[in-house]
Amino acid sequence: MEVGLGGRLDATNVAKPDVCVITPISRDHTEILGNNLDKIVLEKAGIVKPGCFVVSSPQTEEVSKVLSDVCRRQGAELIQVGKDIVWHSVTNDLHQQSFIVEGREELYHLTVPLLGDFQVENACTAVAALEVLRAHGFDISVGSIVTGLAKVDWPGRFQILNRSPLVLVDGAHNVASMTRLAWNVKKYFHYERLFVIFGVSVDKDIDGIVRELASLSPQVIVTPSSHPRAAFPGDIAAKFSEQGFNPQIAENVFQALTLALSVARDNDLILVTGSLFVVTEALDYAAKYLPKAG
């Protein structure tokens, strides 16, 4: 069961889980969850039930402390990925990555057809949760875990849609995820020019997100999605101008991609990001106009 926004007041609290999974927590939805990290963590930790197991993805020290305190009060056992369960990278390329996970019960040799270091963390988090379920009597073999992760599909998350030029989409939509995205772009790709097609929802920290993207020194095309919460392109363009960029504005994602592809050379990279709504429209464009990336 996936929790909605927050956790403390979520409808999923009617269930009593065997295991709760908490992925990386950062500042987002501050108008609802609170304007500091401690408040946000307490909202998220509202899913922790007395006596359950809690699997946490790698967190900042501040977040880990609050989670540990909540679990102690609830009598819940906290399993921390990166401490109780660790991994070692083996190989990676632009198609897949292989790694070894040292679980609490087994050693797993895994390959996922996904890019990004965060996907290894996600896989480790899934393994940790599956080990808890297996301890509760679920029939989950090591082979099933290996096979399942080898077949996983995650559209819109550090996904390559085209090879020449490279077209990459990622649904990063807050400062923390954009920081991670910028780092992974630098790690995985070598290119001559970077074109960023960017659109974001109006309730996001646009200044902070733009600052993270600025570190990539891209050529910027600003576009809205068709979602009613899309920020006005002129306002976004002004934020990029304050950072020394001269952004172009497109009427929609289709126009933005058409423009970028018309000027990009084979060794350039086009990155579409800022909003899951923008990325979804880029996926629609790719399905109609781009060959399937091999």
JOTAWO-V166192 format. One record per backbone hydrogen bond with DSSP energy under -1.0 kcal/mol. CO is the residue of the C=O (numbers start at 1). NH is the residue of the N-H. Records with the same first field share a line. If there is no record, write none. Layout:
CO->NH ; NH
This chain:
7->10
10->13
11->14
12->15
18->53
20->55
22->57
29->32 ; 33
30->34
36->40
37->41
38->42
39->43
40->44
41->45
43->8 ; 46
44->47
45->48
49->52
52->77
53->20
54->79
55->22
56->81
60->64
61->65
62->66
63->67
64->68
65->69
66->70
67->71
68->72
69->73
70->74
71->76
74->51
77->54
79->56
80->83 ; 84 ; 85
85->82
86->102
88->100
91->98
96->93
97->112
98->90 ; 91
99->110
100->88
101->103 ; 108
102->86
106->103
108->101
110->99
112->97 ; 114
116->119
117->121
118->122
119->123
120->124
121->125
122->126
123->127
124->128
125->129
126->130
127->131
128->132
129->133
130->134
131->135
133->138
134->137
138->140
141->145
142->146
143->147
144->148
145->149
146->150
154->157
156->171
159->169
162->167
166->270
167->161 ; 162
168->272
169->159
172->274
174->178
175->179
176->180
177->181
178->182
179->183
180->184
181->185
182->186
183->187
184->188
185->189
193->269
194->219
195->271
196->221
197->273
198->223
200->231
201->204
204->206
205->209
206->210
207->211
208->212
209->213
210->214
213->216
214->217
219->196
220->248
221->198
222->250
227->230
229->202
232->236
233->237
234->238
235->239
236->240
237->241
238->242
240->245
241->244
248->222
252->256
253->257
254->258
255->259
256->260
257->261
258->262
260->264
265->268
267->192
268->166
269->195
270->168
271->197
272->170
273->199
275->279
276->280
277->281
278->282
279->283
280->284
281->285
282->286
283->287
284->288
285->289
286->290
